[in-house]
Amino acid sequence: MQPDSARREARISWSRRAGRRRRRCTSPSRHLIARRWTRSTRRRLGAGGRDNGAPGLRSRYHPGYYAAYVLDPDGNNVEAVFHDRSVSS
């Protein structure tokens, strides 16, 4: 079981599209996105996954959408996202 602080840190959701899954972890800061992406990418690349997008703003979703993506060995997208509400359009 995770400590309370870890449970508050991230919300995880799964969605399915075209037979593949997407795991989305919502983070409270950009810093944690970069840290998670570094650890996750290293681990998944070692297991046969691949990088699917370094940490950065994804303004096509909304102006403060900051995310990073990794594909696991089965082709499922693992996304870490931070919704920065201080960024305006």
SEDRENZA-169870 format. One record per atom (N, C-alpha, C): residue in three letters; x, y, z. Coordinates in nm, 4 decimals, always signed. Example, Ala and Ser with C-alpha at 12.3 -4.5 7.8 and 13.67 -1.06 7.14 Angstrom:
<site><residuo>ALA</residuo><xx>+1.3190</xx><yy>-0.5690</yy><zz>+0.7800</zz></site>
<site><residuo>ALA</residuo><xx>+1.2300</xx><yy>-0.4500</yy><zz>+0.7800</zz></site>
<site><residuo>ALA</residuo><xx>+1.3200</xx><yy>-0.3300</yy><zz>+0.7800</zz></site>
<site><residuo>SER</residuo><xx>+1.2850</xx><yy>-0.2250</yy><zz>+0.7080</zz></site>
<site><residuo>SER</residuo><xx>+1.3670</xx><yy>-0.1060</yy><zz>+0.7140</zz></site>
<site><residuo>SER</residuo><xx>+1.2900</xx><yy>+0.0030</yy><zz>+0.7870</zz></site>
This chain:
<site><residuo>MET</residuo><xx>+0.0831</xx><yy>-0.1186</yy><zz>+0.0000</zz></site>
<site><residuo>MET</residuo><xx>+0.0000</xx><yy>+0.0000</yy><zz>+0.0000</zz></site>
<site><residuo>MET</residuo><xx>+0.0877</xx><yy>+0.1252</yy><zz>+0.0000</zz></site>
<site><residuo>GLN</residuo><xx>+0.0514</xx><yy>+0.2234</yy><zz>-0.0787</zz></site>
<site><residuo>GLN</residuo><xx>+0.1275</xx><yy>+0.3462</yy><zz>-0.0880</zz></site>
<site><residuo>GLN</residuo><xx>+0.0977</xx><yy>+0.4370</yy><zz>+0.0311</zz></site>
<site><residuo>PRO</residuo><xx>+0.1982</xx><yy>+0.5150</yy><zz>+0.0726</zz></site>
<site><residuo>PRO</residuo><xx>+0.1698</xx><yy>+0.6153</yy><zz>+0.1761</zz></site>
<site><residuo>PRO</residuo><xx>+0.0739</xx><yy>+0.7203</yy><zz>+0.1216</zz></site>
<site><residuo>ASP</residuo><xx>+0.0064</xx><yy>+0.7924</yy><zz>+0.2129</zz></site>
<site><residuo>ASP</residuo><xx>-0.0908</xx><yy>+0.8946</yy><zz>+0.1709</zz></site>
<site><residuo>ASP</residuo><xx>-0.0311</xx><yy>+0.9958</yy><zz>+0.0746</zz></site>
<site><residuo>SER</residuo><xx>+0.0932</xx><yy>+1.0391</yy><zz>+0.0980</zz></site>
<site><residuo>SER</residuo><xx>+0.1551</xx><yy>+1.1397</yy><zz>+0.0113</zz></site>
<site><residuo>SER</residuo><xx>+0.1708</xx><yy>+1.0886</yy><zz>-0.1313</zz></site>
<site><residuo>ALA</residuo><xx>+0.2056</xx><yy>+0.9629</yy><zz>-0.1488</zz></site>
<site><residuo>ALA</residuo><xx>+0.2214</xx><yy>+0.9071</yy><zz>-0.2832</zz></site>
<site><residuo>ALA</residuo><xx>+0.0864</xx><yy>+0.8948</yy><zz>-0.3524</zz></site>
<site><residuo>ARG</residuo><xx>-0.0180</xx><yy>+0.8591</yy><zz>-0.2775</zz></site>
<site><residuo>ARG</residuo><xx>-0.1505</xx><yy>+0.8488</yy><zz>-0.3382</zz></site>
<site><residuo>ARG</residuo><xx>-0.2016</xx><yy>+0.9850</yy><zz>-0.3833</zz></site>
<site><residuo>ARG</residuo><xx>-0.1698</xx><yy>+1.0892</yy><zz>-0.3086</zz></site>
<site><residuo>ARG</residuo><xx>-0.2119</xx><yy>+1.2236</yy><zz>-0.3473</zz></site>
<site><residuo>ARG</residuo><xx>-0.1310</xx><yy>+1.2751</yy><zz>-0.4654</zz></site>
<site><residuo>GLU</residuo><xx>-0.0085</xx><yy>+1.2258</yy><zz>-0.4807</zz></site>
<site><residuo>GLU</residuo><xx>+0.0821</xx><yy>+1.2757</yy><zz>-0.5835</zz></site>
<site><residuo>GLU</residuo><xx>+0.0328</xx><yy>+1.2466</yy><zz>-0.7242</zz></site>
<site><residuo>ALA</residuo><xx>-0.0249</xx><yy>+1.1323</yy><zz>-0.7487</zz></site>
<site><residuo>ALA</residuo><xx>-0.0618</xx><yy>+1.0963</yy><zz>-0.8856</zz></site>
<site><residuo>ALA</residuo><xx>-0.1976</xx><yy>+1.0291</yy><zz>-0.8911</zz></site>
<site><residuo>ARG</residuo><xx>-0.2727</xx><yy>+1.0627</yy><zz>-0.9945</zz></site>
<site><residuo>ARG</residuo><xx>-0.3964</xx><yy>+0.9925</yy><zz>-1.0250</zz></site>
<site><residuo>ARG</residuo><xx>-0.3687</xx><yy>+0.9116</yy><zz>-1.1499</zz></site>
<site><residuo>ILE</residuo><xx>-0.4040</xx><yy>+0.7858</yy><zz>-1.1485</zz></site>
<site><residuo>ILE</residuo><xx>-0.3757</xx><yy>+0.6984</yy><zz>-1.2617</zz></site>
<site><residuo>ILE</residuo><xx>-0.5072</xx><yy>+0.6528</yy><zz>-1.3232</zz></site>
<site><residuo>SER</residuo><xx>-0.5148</xx><yy>+0.6608</yy><zz>-1.4543</zz></site>
<site><residuo>SER</residuo><xx>-0.6340</xx><yy>+0.6131</yy><zz>-1.5241</zz></site>
<site><residuo>SER</residuo><xx>-0.5926</xx><yy>+0.5325</yy><zz>-1.6460</zz></site>
<site><residuo>TRP</residuo><xx>-0.6768</xx><yy>+0.4396</yy><zz>-1.6856</zz></site>
<site><residuo>TRP</residuo><xx>-0.6549</xx><yy>+0.3577</yy><zz>-1.8049</zz></site>
<site><residuo>TRP</residuo><xx>-0.7648</xx><yy>+0.3856</yy><zz>-1.9050</zz></site>
<site><residuo>SER</residuo><xx>-0.7305</xx><yy>+0.3859</yy><zz>-2.0313</zz></site>
<site><residuo>SER</residuo><xx>-0.8316</xx><yy>+0.3916</yy><zz>-2.1360</zz></site>
<site><residuo>SER</residuo><xx>-0.7881</xx><yy>+0.2957</yy><zz>-2.2459</zz></site>
<site><residuo>ARG</residuo><xx>-0.8815</xx><yy>+0.2512</yy><zz>-2.3256</zz></site>
<site><residuo>ARG</residuo><xx>-0.8506</xx><yy>+0.1551</yy><zz>-2.4307</zz></site>
<site><residuo>ARG</residuo><xx>-0.8923</xx><yy>+0.2142</yy><zz>-2.5648</zz></site>
<site><residuo>ARG</residuo><xx>-0.8036</xx><yy>+0.2010</yy><zz>-2.6627</zz></site>
<site><residuo>ARG</residuo><xx>-0.8317</xx><yy>+0.2530</yy><zz>-2.7957</zz></site>
<site><residuo>ARG</residuo><xx>-0.7638</xx><yy>+0.1621</yy><zz>-2.8973</zz></site>
<site><residuo>ALA</residuo><xx>-0.8377</xx><yy>+0.1147</yy><zz>-2.9928</zz></site>
<site><residuo>ALA</residuo><xx>-0.7851</xx><yy>+0.0298</yy><zz>-3.1006</zz></site>
<site><residuo>ALA</residuo><xx>-0.7073</xx><yy>-0.0897</yy><zz>-3.0456</zz></site>
<site><residuo>GLY</residuo><xx>-0.7592</xx><yy>-0.1510</yy><zz>-2.9391</zz></site>
<site><residuo>GLY</residuo><xx>-0.6966</xx><yy>-0.2700</yy><zz>-2.8836</zz></site>
<site><residuo>GLY</residuo><xx>-0.5763</xx><yy>-0.2437</yy><zz>-2.7951</zz></site>
<site><residuo>ARG</residuo><xx>-0.5338</xx><yy>-0.1209</yy><zz>-2.7869</zz></site>
<site><residuo>ARG</residuo><xx>-0.4205</xx><yy>-0.0863</yy><zz>-2.7022</zz></site>
<site><residuo>ARG</residuo><xx>-0.4702</xx><yy>-0.0053</yy><zz>-2.5837</zz></site>
<site><residuo>ARG</residuo><xx>-0.3894</xx><yy>+0.0012</yy><zz>-2.4811</zz></site>
<site><residuo>ARG</residuo><xx>-0.4263</xx><yy>+0.0751</yy><zz>-2.3614</zz></site>
<site><residuo>ARG</residuo><xx>-0.3405</xx><yy>+0.2004</yy><zz>-2.3478</zz></site>
<site><residuo>ARG</residuo><xx>-0.3957</xx><yy>+0.2958</yy><zz>-2.2757</zz></site>
<site><residuo>ARG</residuo><xx>-0.3205</xx><yy>+0.4156</yy><zz>-2.2413</zz></site>
<site><residuo>ARG</residuo><xx>-0.3304</xx><yy>+0.4327</yy><zz>-2.0910</zz></site>
<site><residuo>ARG</residuo><xx>-0.2174</xx><yy>+0.4421</yy><zz>-2.0271</zz></site>
<site><residuo>ARG</residuo><xx>-0.2127</xx><yy>+0.4653</yy><zz>-1.8840</zz></site>
<site><residuo>ARG</residuo><xx>-0.1712</xx><yy>+0.6099</yy><zz>-1.8630</zz></site>
<site><residuo>ARG</residuo><xx>-0.2543</xx><yy>+0.6851</yy><zz>-1.7966</zz></site>
<site><residuo>ARG</residuo><xx>-0.2268</xx><yy>+0.8270</yy><zz>-1.7732</zz></site>
<site><residuo>ARG</residuo><xx>-0.2056</xx><yy>+0.8498</yy><zz>-1.6243</zz></site>
<site><residuo>CYS</residuo><xx>-0.0905</xx><yy>+0.9032</yy><zz>-1.5897</zz></site>
<site><residuo>CYS</residuo><xx>-0.0590</xx><yy>+0.9392</yy><zz>-1.4516</zz></site>
<site><residuo>CYS</residuo><xx>-0.0597</xx><yy>+1.0910</yy><zz>-1.4424</zz></site>
<site><residuo>THR</residuo><xx>-0.1479</xx><yy>+1.1463</yy><zz>-1.3623</zz></site>
<site><residuo>THR</residuo><xx>-0.1551</xx><yy>+1.2908</yy><zz>-1.3442</zz></site>
<site><residuo>THR</residuo><xx>-0.0625</xx><yy>+1.3306</yy><zz>-1.2302</zz></site>
<site><residuo>SER</residuo><xx>+0.0213</xx><yy>+1.4292</yy><zz>-1.2556</zz></site>
<site><residuo>SER</residuo><xx>+0.1230</xx><yy>+1.4713</yy><zz>-1.1601</zz></site>
<site><residuo>SER</residuo><xx>+0.0962</xx><yy>+1.6136</yy><zz>-1.1110</zz></site>
<site><residuo>PRO</residuo><xx>+0.1435</xx><yy>+1.6479</yy><zz>-0.9910</zz></site>
<site><residuo>PRO</residuo><xx>+0.1230</xx><yy>+1.7830</yy><zz>-0.9389</zz></site>
<site><residuo>PRO</residuo><xx>+0.2257</xx><yy>+1.8860</yy><zz>-0.9887</zz></site>
<site><residuo>SER</residuo><xx>+0.3289</xx><yy>+1.8436</yy><zz>-1.0647</zz></site>
<site><residuo>SER</residuo><xx>+0.4290</xx><yy>+1.9407</yy><zz>-1.1112</zz></site>
<site><residuo>SER</residuo><xx>+0.5032</xx><yy>+1.8922</yy><zz>-1.2354</zz></site>
<site><residuo>ARG</residuo><xx>+0.5603</xx><yy>+1.9870</yy><zz>-1.3080</zz></site>
<site><residuo>ARG</residuo><xx>+0.6436</xx><yy>+1.9542</yy><zz>-1.4245</zz></site>
<site><residuo>ARG</residuo><xx>+0.7680</xx><yy>+1.8783</yy><zz>-1.3820</zz></site>
<site><residuo>HIS</residuo><xx>+0.8258</xx><yy>+1.9188</yy><zz>-1.2695</zz></site>
<site><residuo>HIS</residuo><xx>+0.9473</xx><yy>+1.8546</yy><zz>-1.2193</zz></site>
<site><residuo>HIS</residuo><xx>+0.9268</xx><yy>+1.7038</yy><zz>-1.2024</zz></site>
<site><residuo>LEU</residuo><xx>+0.8144</xx><yy>+1.6651</yy><zz>-1.1455</zz></site>
<site><residuo>LEU</residuo><xx>+0.7886</xx><yy>+1.5225</yy><zz>-1.1260</zz></site>
<site><residuo>LEU</residuo><xx>+0.7672</xx><yy>+1.4500</yy><zz>-1.2586</zz></site>
<site><residuo>ILE</residuo><xx>+0.7129</xx><yy>+1.5184</yy><zz>-1.3580</zz></site>
<site><residuo>ILE</residuo><xx>+0.6976</xx><yy>+1.4582</yy><zz>-1.4912</zz></site>
<site><residuo>ILE</residuo><xx>+0.8354</xx><yy>+1.4217</yy><zz>-1.5452</zz></site>
<site><residuo>ALA</residuo><xx>+0.9282</xx><yy>+1.5158</yy><zz>-1.5411</zz></site>
<site><residuo>ALA</residuo><xx>+1.0629</xx><yy>+1.4913</yy><zz>-1.5932</zz></site>
<site><residuo>ALA</residuo><xx>+1.1307</xx><yy>+1.3774</yy><zz>-1.5172</zz></site>
<site><residuo>ARG</residuo><xx>+1.1173</xx><yy>+1.3767</yy><zz>-1.3865</zz></site>
<site><residuo>ARG</residuo><xx>+1.1798</xx><yy>+1.2713</yy><zz>-1.3057</zz></site>
<site><residuo>ARG</residuo><xx>+1.1189</xx><yy>+1.1352</yy><zz>-1.3362</zz></site>
<site><residuo>ARG</residuo><xx>+0.9847</xx><yy>+1.1291</yy><zz>-1.3432</zz></site>
<site><residuo>ARG</residuo><xx>+0.9180</xx><yy>+1.0027</yy><zz>-1.3750</zz></site>
<site><residuo>ARG</residuo><xx>+0.9541</xx><yy>+0.9542</yy><zz>-1.5146</zz></site>
<site><residuo>TRP</residuo><xx>+0.9569</xx><yy>+1.0465</yy><zz>-1.6111</zz></site>
<site><residuo>TRP</residuo><xx>+0.9871</xx><yy>+1.0090</yy><zz>-1.7485</zz></site>
<site><residuo>TRP</residuo><xx>+1.1263</xx><yy>+0.9484</yy><zz>-1.7582</zz></site>
<site><residuo>THR</residuo><xx>+1.2232</xx><yy>+1.0072</yy><zz>-1.6892</zz></site>
<site><residuo>THR</residuo><xx>+1.3597</xx><yy>+0.9556</yy><zz>-1.6912</zz></site>
<site><residuo>THR</residuo><xx>+1.3647</xx><yy>+0.8136</yy><zz>-1.6360</zz></site>
<site><residuo>ARG</residuo><xx>+1.3041</xx><yy>+0.7927</yy><zz>-1.5204</zz></site>
<site><residuo>ARG</residuo><xx>+1.3039</xx><yy>+0.6580</yy><zz>-1.4604</zz></site>
<site><residuo>ARG</residuo><xx>+1.2249</xx><yy>+0.5600</yy><zz>-1.5454</zz></site>
<site><residuo>SER</residuo><xx>+1.1056</xx><yy>+0.6009</yy><zz>-1.5874</zz></site>
<site><residuo>SER</residuo><xx>+1.0171</xx><yy>+0.5131</yy><zz>-1.6631</zz></site>
<site><residuo>SER</residuo><xx>+1.0776</xx><yy>+0.4757</yy><zz>-1.7977</zz></site>
<site><residuo>THR</residuo><xx>+1.1368</xx><yy>+0.5723</yy><zz>-1.8657</zz></site>
<site><residuo>THR</residuo><xx>+1.1958</xx><yy>+0.5461</yy><zz>-1.9964</zz></site>
<site><residuo>THR</residuo><xx>+1.3102</xx><yy>+0.4473</yy><zz>-1.9838</zz></site>
<site><residuo>ARG</residuo><xx>+1.3984</xx><yy>+0.4689</yy><zz>-1.8887</zz></site>
<site><residuo>ARG</residuo><xx>+1.5097</xx><yy>+0.3764</yy><zz>-1.8685</zz></site>
<site><residuo>ARG</residuo><xx>+1.4606</xx><yy>+0.2347</yy><zz>-1.8442</zz></site>
<site><residuo>ARG</residuo><xx>+1.3622</xx><yy>+0.2215</yy><zz>-1.7560</zz></site>
<site><residuo>ARG</residuo><xx>+1.3095</xx><yy>+0.0903</yy><zz>-1.7208</zz></site>
<site><residuo>ARG</residuo><xx>+1.2399</xx><yy>+0.0248</yy><zz>-1.8398</zz></site>
<site><residuo>ARG</residuo><xx>+1.1571</xx><yy>+0.0992</yy><zz>-1.9097</zz></site>
<site><residuo>ARG</residuo><xx>+1.0822</xx><yy>+0.0415</yy><zz>-2.0219</zz></site>
<site><residuo>ARG</residuo><xx>+1.1704</xx><yy>+0.0139</yy><zz>-2.1427</zz></site>
<site><residuo>LEU</residuo><xx>+1.2705</xx><yy>+0.0971</yy><zz>-2.1686</zz></site>
<site><residuo>LEU</residuo><xx>+1.3621</xx><yy>+0.0698</yy><zz>-2.2782</zz></site>
<site><residuo>LEU</residuo><xx>+1.4391</xx><yy>-0.0588</yy><zz>-2.2518</zz></site>
<site><residuo>GLY</residuo><xx>+1.4775</xx><yy>-0.0800</yy><zz>-2.1272</zz></site>
<site><residuo>GLY</residuo><xx>+1.5471</xx><yy>-0.2027</yy><zz>-2.0901</zz></site>
<site><residuo>GLY</residuo><xx>+1.4598</xx><yy>-0.3258</yy><zz>-2.1060</zz></site>
<site><residuo>ALA</residuo><xx>+1.3275</xx><yy>-0.3074</yy><zz>-2.1008</zz></site>
<site><residuo>ALA</residuo><xx>+1.2331</xx><yy>-0.4188</yy><zz>-2.1125</zz></site>
<site><residuo>ALA</residuo><xx>+1.1751</xx><yy>-0.4305</yy><zz>-2.2542</zz></site>
<site><residuo>GLY</residuo><xx>+1.2270</xx><yy>-0.3505</yy><zz>-2.3494</zz></site>
<site><residuo>GLY</residuo><xx>+1.1786</xx><yy>-0.3602</yy><zz>-2.4866</zz></site>
<site><residuo>GLY</residuo><xx>+1.0809</xx><yy>-0.2519</yy><zz>-2.5281</zz></site>
<site><residuo>GLY</residuo><xx>+1.0575</xx><yy>-0.1530</yy><zz>-2.4430</zz></site>
<site><residuo>GLY</residuo><xx>+0.9682</xx><yy>-0.0426</yy><zz>-2.4784</zz></site>
<site><residuo>GLY</residuo><xx>+1.0427</xx><yy>+0.0638</yy><zz>-2.5571</zz></site>
<site><residuo>ARG</residuo><xx>+0.9761</xx><yy>+0.1777</yy><zz>-2.5800</zz></site>
<site><residuo>ARG</residuo><xx>+1.0447</xx><yy>+0.2870</yy><zz>-2.6504</zz></site>
<site><residuo>ARG</residuo><xx>+0.9883</xx><yy>+0.4231</yy><zz>-2.6105</zz></site>
<site><residuo>ASP</residuo><xx>+1.0735</xx><yy>+0.5226</yy><zz>-2.6290</zz></site>
<site><residuo>ASP</residuo><xx>+1.0380</xx><yy>+0.6610</yy><zz>-2.6013</zz></site>
<site><residuo>ASP</residuo><xx>+0.9280</xx><yy>+0.7026</yy><zz>-2.6988</zz></site>
<site><residuo>ASN</residuo><xx>+0.8270</xx><yy>+0.7730</yy><zz>-2.6484</zz></site>
<site><residuo>ASN</residuo><xx>+0.7172</xx><yy>+0.8179</yy><zz>-2.7344</zz></site>
<site><residuo>ASN</residuo><xx>+0.6922</xx><yy>+0.9684</yy><zz>-2.7191</zz></site>
<site><residuo>GLY</residuo><xx>+0.7885</xx><yy>+1.0403</yy><zz>-2.6601</zz></site>
<site><residuo>GLY</residuo><xx>+0.7743</xx><yy>+1.1854</yy><zz>-2.6458</zz></site>
<site><residuo>GLY</residuo><xx>+0.8331</xx><yy>+1.2364</yy><zz>-2.5166</zz></site>
<site><residuo>ALA</residuo><xx>+0.9385</xx><yy>+1.3146</yy><zz>-2.5279</zz></site>
<site><residuo>ALA</residuo><xx>+1.0050</xx><yy>+1.3723</yy><zz>-2.4105</zz></site>
<site><residuo>ALA</residuo><xx>+0.9138</xx><yy>+1.4726</yy><zz>-2.3407</zz></site>
<site><residuo>PRO</residuo><xx>+0.9426</xx><yy>+1.5050</yy><zz>-2.2143</zz></site>
<site><residuo>PRO</residuo><xx>+0.8607</xx><yy>+1.6031</yy><zz>-2.1433</zz></site>
<site><residuo>PRO</residuo><xx>+0.8543</xx><yy>+1.7359</yy><zz>-2.2176</zz></site>
<site><residuo>GLY</residuo><xx>+0.7335</xx><yy>+1.7913</yy><zz>-2.2260</zz></site>
<site><residuo>GLY</residuo><xx>+0.7163</xx><yy>+1.9201</yy><zz>-2.2911</zz></site>
<site><residuo>GLY</residuo><xx>+0.5705</xx><yy>+1.9610</yy><zz>-2.2961</zz></site>
<site><residuo>LEU</residuo><xx>+0.5489</xx><yy>+2.0870</yy><zz>-2.3346</zz></site>
<site><residuo>LEU</residuo><xx>+0.4121</xx><yy>+2.1375</yy><zz>-2.3495</zz></site>
<site><residuo>LEU</residuo><xx>+0.3474</xx><yy>+2.0757</yy><zz>-2.4727</zz></site>
<site><residuo>ARG</residuo><xx>+0.2226</xx><yy>+2.0404</yy><zz>-2.4604</zz></site>
<site><residuo>ARG</residuo><xx>+0.1435</xx><yy>+1.9850</yy><zz>-2.5713</zz></site>
<site><residuo>ARG</residuo><xx>+0.0233</xx><yy>+2.0773</yy><zz>-2.5893</zz></site>
<site><residuo>SER</residuo><xx>+0.0469</xx><yy>+2.1916</yy><zz>-2.6514</zz></site>
<site><residuo>SER</residuo><xx>-0.0559</xx><yy>+2.2949</yy><zz>-2.6610</zz></site>
<site><residuo>SER</residuo><xx>-0.1734</xx><yy>+2.2551</yy><zz>-2.7491</zz></site>
<site><residuo>ARG</residuo><xx>-0.1612</xx><yy>+2.1485</yy><zz>-2.8258</zz></site>
<site><residuo>ARG</residuo><xx>-0.2767</xx><yy>+2.1044</yy><zz>-2.9063</zz></site>
<site><residuo>ARG</residuo><xx>-0.3902</xx><yy>+2.0540</yy><zz>-2.8173</zz></site>
<site><residuo>TYR</residuo><xx>-0.3582</xx><yy>+2.0134</yy><zz>-2.6941</zz></site>
<site><residuo>TYR</residuo><xx>-0.4618</xx><yy>+1.9700</yy><zz>-2.6006</zz></site>
<site><residuo>TYR</residuo><xx>-0.5182</xx><yy>+2.0887</yy><zz>-2.5233</zz></site>
<site><residuo>HIS</residuo><xx>-0.4304</xx><yy>+2.1677</yy><zz>-2.4599</zz></site>
<site><residuo>HIS</residuo><xx>-0.4641</xx><yy>+2.2969</yy><zz>-2.4005</zz></site>
<site><residuo>HIS</residuo><xx>-0.3324</xx><yy>+2.3651</yy><zz>-2.3646</zz></site>
<site><residuo>PRO</residuo><xx>-0.3310</xx><yy>+2.4969</yy><zz>-2.3451</zz></site>
<site><residuo>PRO</residuo><xx>-0.2052</xx><yy>+2.5701</yy><zz>-2.3285</zz></site>
<site><residuo>PRO</residuo><xx>-0.1152</xx><yy>+2.5216</yy><zz>-2.2146</zz></site>
<site><residuo>GLY</residuo><xx>-0.1678</xx><yy>+2.4667</yy><zz>-2.1085</zz></site>
<site><residuo>GLY</residuo><xx>-0.0860</xx><yy>+2.4225</yy><zz>-1.9960</zz></site>
<site><residuo>GLY</residuo><xx>-0.0685</xx><yy>+2.2725</yy><zz>-1.9864</zz></site>
<site><residuo>TYR</residuo><xx>-0.0929</xx><yy>+2.1994</yy><zz>-2.0950</zz></site>
<site><residuo>TYR</residuo><xx>-0.0826</xx><yy>+2.0529</yy><zz>-2.0937</zz></site>
<site><residuo>TYR</residuo><xx>+0.0634</xx><yy>+2.0150</yy><zz>-2.1104</zz></site>
<site><residuo>TYR</residuo><xx>+0.1256</xx><yy>+1.9699</yy><zz>-2.0046</zz></site>
<site><residuo>TYR</residuo><xx>+0.2675</xx><yy>+1.9327</yy><zz>-2.0032</zz></site>
<site><residuo>TYR</residuo><xx>+0.2731</xx><yy>+1.7818</yy><zz>-1.9821</zz></site>
<site><residuo>ALA</residuo><xx>+0.3358</xx><yy>+1.7093</yy><zz>-2.0751</zz></site>
<site><residuo>ALA</residuo><xx>+0.3322</xx><yy>+1.5638</yy><zz>-2.0669</zz></site>
<site><residuo>ALA</residuo><xx>+0.4575</xx><yy>+1.4997</yy><zz>-2.1248</zz></site>
<site><residuo>ALA</residuo><xx>+0.4744</xx><yy>+1.3723</yy><zz>-2.0944</zz></site>
<site><residuo>ALA</residuo><xx>+0.5796</xx><yy>+1.2879</yy><zz>-2.1502</zz></site>
<site><residuo>ALA</residuo><xx>+0.5184</xx><yy>+1.1507</yy><zz>-2.1756</zz></site>
<site><residuo>TYR</residuo><xx>+0.5697</xx><yy>+1.0790</yy><zz>-2.2761</zz></site>
<site><residuo>TYR</residuo><xx>+0.5101</xx><yy>+0.9519</yy><zz>-2.3172</zz></site>
<site><residuo>TYR</residuo><xx>+0.6164</xx><yy>+0.8441</yy><zz>-2.3374</zz></site>
<site><residuo>VAL</residuo><xx>+0.5809</xx><yy>+0.7222</yy><zz>-2.3001</zz></site>
<site><residuo>VAL</residuo><xx>+0.6651</xx><yy>+0.6047</yy><zz>-2.3215</zz></site>
<site><residuo>VAL</residuo><xx>+0.5732</xx><yy>+0.4928</yy><zz>-2.3680</zz></site>
<site><residuo>LEU</residuo><xx>+0.6169</xx><yy>+0.4141</yy><zz>-2.4670</zz></site>
<site><residuo>LEU</residuo><xx>+0.5419</xx><yy>+0.2952</yy><zz>-2.5083</zz></site>
<site><residuo>LEU</residuo><xx>+0.6005</xx><yy>+0.1750</yy><zz>-2.4365</zz></site>
<site><residuo>ASP</residuo><xx>+0.5154</xx><yy>+0.0930</yy><zz>-2.3764</zz></site>
<site><residuo>ASP</residuo><xx>+0.5649</xx><yy>-0.0284</yy><zz>-2.3124</zz></site>
<site><residuo>ASP</residuo><xx>+0.5901</xx><yy>-0.1338</yy><zz>-2.4209</zz></site>
<site><residuo>PRO</residuo><xx>+0.6481</xx><yy>-0.2489</yy><zz>-2.3870</zz></site>
<site><residuo>PRO</residuo><xx>+0.6796</xx><yy>-0.3495</yy><zz>-2.4885</zz></site>
<site><residuo>PRO</residuo><xx>+0.5579</xx><yy>-0.3996</yy><zz>-2.5676</zz></site>
<site><residuo>ASP</residuo><xx>+0.4366</xx><yy>-0.3872</yy><zz>-2.5121</zz></site>
<site><residuo>ASP</residuo><xx>+0.3159</xx><yy>-0.4305</yy><zz>-2.5829</zz></site>
<site><residuo>ASP</residuo><xx>+0.2555</xx><yy>-0.3201</yy><zz>-2.6685</zz></site>
<site><residuo>GLY</residuo><xx>+0.3182</xx><yy>-0.2028</yy><zz>-2.6713</zz></site>
<site><residuo>GLY</residuo><xx>+0.2680</xx><yy>-0.0917</yy><zz>-2.7512</zz></site>
<site><residuo>GLY</residuo><xx>+0.1685</xx><yy>-0.0032</yy><zz>-2.6789</zz></site>
<site><residuo>ASN</residuo><xx>+0.1470</xx><yy>-0.0263</yy><zz>-2.5498</zz></site>
<site><residuo>ASN</residuo><xx>+0.0577</xx><yy>+0.0588</yy><zz>-2.4708</zz></site>
<site><residuo>ASN</residuo><xx>+0.1282</xx><yy>+0.1898</yy><zz>-2.4368</zz></site>
<site><residuo>ASN</residuo><xx>+0.0566</xx><yy>+0.3000</yy><zz>-2.4451</zz></site>
<site><residuo>ASN</residuo><xx>+0.1132</xx><yy>+0.4308</yy><zz>-2.4173</zz></site>
<site><residuo>ASN</residuo><xx>+0.1029</xx><yy>+0.4621</yy><zz>-2.2684</zz></site>
<site><residuo>VAL</residuo><xx>+0.2149</xx><yy>+0.4961</yy><zz>-2.2079</zz></site>
<site><residuo>VAL</residuo><xx>+0.2186</xx><yy>+0.5369</yy><zz>-2.0680</zz></site>
<site><residuo>VAL</residuo><xx>+0.2482</xx><yy>+0.6861</yy><zz>-2.0682</zz></site>
<site><residuo>GLU</residuo><xx>+0.1558</xx><yy>+0.7641</yy><zz>-2.0125</zz></site>
<site><residuo>GLU</residuo><xx>+0.1641</xx><yy>+0.9102</yy><zz>-2.0180</zz></site>
<site><residuo>GLU</residuo><xx>+0.1693</xx><yy>+0.9672</yy><zz>-1.8771</zz></site>
<site><residuo>ALA</residuo><xx>+0.2620</xx><yy>+1.0603</yy><zz>-1.8563</zz></site>
<site><residuo>ALA</residuo><xx>+0.2653</xx><yy>+1.1389</yy><zz>-1.7332</zz></site>
<site><residuo>ALA</residuo><xx>+0.2253</xx><yy>+1.2795</yy><zz>-1.7728</zz></site>
<site><residuo>VAL</residuo><xx>+0.1258</xx><yy>+1.3362</yy><zz>-1.7045</zz></site>
<site><residuo>VAL</residuo><xx>+0.0724</xx><yy>+1.4676</yy><zz>-1.7446</zz></site>
<site><residuo>VAL</residuo><xx>+0.0550</xx><yy>+1.5604</yy><zz>-1.6250</zz></site>
<site><residuo>PHE</residuo><xx>+0.0818</xx><yy>+1.6887</yy><zz>-1.6501</zz></site>
<site><residuo>PHE</residuo><xx>+0.0582</xx><yy>+1.7943</yy><zz>-1.5530</zz></site>
<site><residuo>PHE</residuo><xx>-0.0264</xx><yy>+1.8999</yy><zz>-1.6230</zz></site>
<site><residuo>HIS</residuo><xx>-0.1369</xx><yy>+1.9386</yy><zz>-1.5621</zz></site>
<site><residuo>HIS</residuo><xx>-0.2248</xx><yy>+2.0421</yy><zz>-1.6167</zz></site>
<site><residuo>HIS</residuo><xx>-0.1909</xx><yy>+2.1734</yy><zz>-1.5474</zz></site>
<site><residuo>ASP</residuo><xx>-0.1114</xx><yy>+2.2562</yy><zz>-1.6143</zz></site>
<site><residuo>ASP</residuo><xx>-0.0672</xx><yy>+2.3842</yy><zz>-1.5570</zz></site>
<site><residuo>ASP</residuo><xx>-0.1732</xx><yy>+2.4897</yy><zz>-1.5850</zz></site>
<site><residuo>ARG</residuo><xx>-0.2538</xx><yy>+2.5191</yy><zz>-1.4856</zz></site>
<site><residuo>ARG</residuo><xx>-0.3642</xx><yy>+2.6136</yy><zz>-1.5011</zz></site>
<site><residuo>ARG</residuo><xx>-0.3159</xx><yy>+2.7592</yy><zz>-1.5016</zz></site>
<site><residuo>SER</residuo><xx>-0.1879</xx><yy>+2.7831</yy><zz>-1.4691</zz></site>
<site><residuo>SER</residuo><xx>-0.1370</xx><yy>+2.9208</yy><zz>-1.4695</zz></site>
<site><residuo>SER</residuo><xx>-0.1020</xx><yy>+2.9672</yy><zz>-1.6107</zz></site>
<site><residuo>VAL</residuo><xx>-0.0922</xx><yy>+2.8753</yy><zz>-1.7068</zz></site>
<site><residuo>VAL</residuo><xx>-0.0616</xx><yy>+2.9100</yy><zz>-1.8454</zz></site>
<site><residuo>VAL</residuo><xx>-0.1934</xx><yy>+2.9435</yy><zz>-1.9155</zz></site>
<site><residuo>SER</residuo><xx>-0.1983</xx><yy>+3.0610</yy><zz>-1.9756</zz></site>
<site><residuo>SER</residuo><xx>-0.3215</xx><yy>+3.1003</yy><zz>-2.0450</zz></site>
<site><residuo>SER</residuo><xx>-0.3011</xx><yy>+3.0934</yy><zz>-2.1958</zz></site>
<site><residuo>SER</residuo><xx>-0.4114</xx><yy>+3.0921</yy><zz>-2.2680</zz></site>
<site><residuo>SER</residuo><xx>-0.4024</xx><yy>+3.0817</yy><zz>-2.4142</zz></site>
<site><residuo>SER</residuo><xx>-0.3696</xx><yy>+3.2129</yy><zz>-2.4799</zz></site>
